[in-house]
Amino acid sequence: QVQLVESGGGLVQAGGSLRLSCAYSGITFGFSVMGWYRQAPGKQRDMVATIFGGTTSYADSVKGRFTISRDNAKNTVYLQMNSLKPEDTAVYYCNVKDRVVPTRQYWGQGTQVTVSS
């Protein structure tokens, strides 16, 4: 059973930083793409960043400010968020997707990030 548990969200002032963590377990498929997505009130859930092996991908809105990384020894994916803006306010979700069977994916419960101006 795949489990994803996010932590690290909170309230921060604009210009500040936060680091989100996603502890995962139960992933049995070999080619897994880990990612962070976010959903603001009344909006759709959008990709923020993904990582597969040494390849990372970012939404244009976070390039240069956010960094995704993965520690396989700790079964954890991180999202370092710097220079936060009020528009970064959202619930952030951890995601794992089977690269071979993309319809097989799992979500964490989400963690709230609020950036005050």
Number of C-alpha atoms within 10 A of each C-alpha: 6 13 16 23 17 23 18 14 18 14 13 18 14 17 14 14 16 18 16 21 23 26 17 21 13 10 17 10 12 9 15 21 19 27 27 26 19 22 19 16 9 6 9 9 15 14 17 23 23 24 20 16 11 7 9 15 15 19 13 9 11 17 12 11 13 20 20 22 21 19 10 9 6 9 14 18 24 22 23 14 20 17 15 23 19 15 13 20 20 21 18 27 26 29 25 24 21 18 16 12 11 11 9 12 15 15 18 19 14 22 21 19 22 20 20 16 11
